[in-house]
Amino acid sequence: MNMILSLVIGIVFATGVYCLLRRSLMRLIVGIILLGQAANLAVFTAGGLTVGAPALVGEGAQVPAVGAADPLPQALVLTAIVIGFGLTVFAVTLIHRARETTGNDDVDAFNRTDAV
Amino acid sequence: MSDSTLLFLQLIVPVTTALACLAFRSSPRFQQVLGVTGSALGLVVAAWLLMRVDTGVGIVVAQAGGWEAPFGISIVADRLAAGMVAVSALIGFVVVIYSLRGLRDGELGAEYLPLYSLLILGVQGAFLTGDLFNLYVWFEVMLVASFVLLTIGNKAVQLEGALKYVMLNIIGSALFLVGAGLVYGKIGTLNLADIAVRLADPEQAEVLHTSGILLLVAFGLKAGLFPFFFWLPSSYHTPRVAVSAVFAGLLTKVGVYALIRTYTLFFAGKFADLQGLMMWLAAGTMIAGVLGAAAHFEFRKILSFHIISQIGYMVMGLALMTPLALTASLFYLGHHIVVKTNLFLVGGIVQHLRGTGDLARLGGLARGMPWLAVLFFVPAFSLAGIPPLSGFWAKLGIVKAGLEYEAWALTITALAVGSLTLFSMTKIWMEVFWKDAPEDANTNNKPVDGRLWPLVLPCVVLGSITLWIGFAGGDMLMFATRAAEQLLNPEIYIEAVLGPGRVGS
């Protein structure tokens, strides 16, 4: 399972980077989203994968059973997903506005702020 | 009041200010009163905290929600953090005064003050947190607020600048997240002090070849390090002046702070592996920044490139990692925040009066407005390192540390970059103040009326501080020395957070 997820993370990262290197604004946003998701998956996987052992304290016990899932990575990923969602929504709106004002989807058209 | 209450208060003040400003956005006058009061209160609390930390206990720790470290989130103010919080509160206060004019003219909307307070909250939270993931969250608080502030005005050029800023910073955040996640996956803790304890074990330290580099890239991107700085000069000259001034003063410094914090605290054991790389990055940052500044011909663009080259000096201090180098680096950090914010503010006054920031279309201001020339002269030539202004002492410390370390190439780079900085500062001076105004220029100045005071007062305050650091900076230097001592002995930090007896266990 670890192996499969690692490969998936690698593929998602690679796809994200590929999209970021394209010249279209639309691909840029897809790249950002993929990169964020890959990061979330990486945190989740690095936190350790467990099957069928929820992080719940059994009746009468004080602590979860040995081998139960670690709830912290899940909480971290949850936080990261929410933040990532907010950032993505802002980025999408920004790209939409930028396209409206310049009427162009080509990243190369956005070179005014760097001109000497 | 107990010390830990003070820590929480430091974060509660800006968040309350933000909420209050949001609630009263329909009555601008009252909102402005709230904004100024909130920032002033923040400054008072920060000064108090700094005093408590420096003269009293040396380090103040609070555990959020009463959860004992390392299980909860620790909030820690050592000398570095308290000093940074104090400087950021000062900048927060003076820039809010500066914004009053923009708010009155309607350049800044009703959303400005709430977002501004949240930005300050994010910056101060990042300085005070003692938890790696919490640091990520504070970075995001700061980023989201900065995204919106950057686009106030909605002009095409602002959207373009924001686009570059947003994209590169989101990538940086993703890398930060992966770096933090890998640290947790390998050693099972996110508390900075606890990470430091566990990484003292050389077997565990290997993880840092991955996480250390990921965090270096993530923080380097926020700090504007070479080769990750491209978002900075393409966005900092586009927003409203007050916004770019507070960005220029504070945001990149949070990245530098994070680098100093992580590399002195828990990457210290493996620092030798990365030292060479960091020296190269510092040299590249200095050179790239100063060459960009030499090439450009627009007020705020030149200043933006100077931020980058100055970041190079601070990172050079960190890369050398001797007590003197680190002291000089911290001194540089404090001096730079004050000077750089001031320069952007003065540039804003010029732009306000003449309606342009293009050097070719400006001129004659030294004769027309000598007071403005003086306001510019102090920070500009302090940045360039002319004695006895504050920048000279900062550069002197860095160069001396470089010579003591016998890092010849790096030191020569620093000196050469220093003279090029002087060149491009002289360029602004000659073009804007010294030469006669060009014939086609808009020389009928806007009247210098009494309403200009919100723009001028912050520059006077910051300029006086620069002069004070220059002529009587001994106190600040001693403080930087004490802060550096604390950083070079991480067991002080670890013991304060985790309690005695954990070091080396």
Boltz contact constraints between the chains, C-beta under 6 A:
constraints:
  - contact:
      token1: [A, 32]
      token2: [B, 170]
      max_distance: 6.0
  - contact:
      token1: [A, 35]
      token2: [B, 174]
      max_distance: 6.0
  - contact:
      token1: [A, 36]
      token2: [B, 174]
      max_distance: 6.0
  - contact:
      token1: [A, 39]
      token2: [B, 174]
      max_distance: 6.0
  - contact:
      token1: [A, 39]
      token2: [B, 177]
      max_distance: 6.0
  - contact:
      token1: [A, 39]
      token2: [B, 178]
      max_distance: 6.0
  - contact:
      token1: [A, 42]
      token2: [B, 178]
      max_distance: 6.0
  - contact:
      token1: [A, 42]
      token2: [B, 181]
      max_distance: 6.0
  - contact:
      token1: [A, 43]
      token2: [B, 181]
      max_distance: 6.0
  - contact:
      token1: [A, 46]
      token2: [B, 181]
      max_distance: 6.0
  - contact:
      token1: [A, 46]
      token2: [B, 182]
      max_distance: 6.0
  - contact:
      token1: [A, 46]
      token2: [B, 185]
      max_distance: 6.0
  - contact:
      token1: [A, 47]
      token2: [B, 185]
      max_distance: 6.0
  - contact:
      token1: [A, 76]
      token2: [B, 133]
      max_distance: 6.0
  - contact:
      token1: [A, 80]
      token2: [B, 177]
      max_distance: 6.0
  - contact:
      token1: [A, 83]
      token2: [B, 140]
      max_distance: 6.0
  - contact:
      token1: [A, 87]
      token2: [B, 170]
      max_distance: 6.0
  - contact:
      token1: [A, 90]
      token2: [B, 147]
      max_distance: 6.0
  - contact:
      token1: [A, 91]
      token2: [B, 166]
      max_distance: 6.0
  - contact:
      token1: [A, 94]
      token2: [B, 162]
      max_distance: 6.0
  - contact:
      token1: [A, 94]
      token2: [B, 163]
      max_distance: 6.0
  - contact:
      token1: [A, 97]
      token2: [B, 159]
      max_distance: 6.0
  - contact:
      token1: [A, 98]
      token2: [B, 159]
      max_distance: 6.0
  - contact:
      token1: [A, 98]
      token2: [B, 163]
      max_distance: 6.0
  - contact:
      token1: [A, 101]
      token2: [B, 156]
      max_distance: 6.0
  - contact:
      token1: [A, 101]
      token2: [B, 159]
      max_distance: 6.0
  - contact:
      token1: [A, 110]
      token2: [B, 160]
      max_distance: 6.0
  - contact:
      token1: [A, 112]
      token2: [B, 157]
      max_distance: 6.0
  - contact:
      token1: [A, 112]
      token2: [B, 160]
      max_distance: 6.0
  - contact:
      token1: [A, 113]
      token2: [B, 160]
      max_distance: 6.0
  - contact:
      token1: [A, 113]
      token2: [B, 161]
      max_distance: 6.0
  - contact:
      token1: [A, 113]
      token2: [B, 234]
      max_distance: 6.0
  - contact:
      token1: [A, 114]
      token2: [B, 234]
      max_distance: 6.0
  - contact:
      token1: [A, 116]
      token2: [B, 295]
      max_distance: 6.0
  - contact:
      token1: [A, 116]
      token2: [B, 296]
      max_distance: 6.0
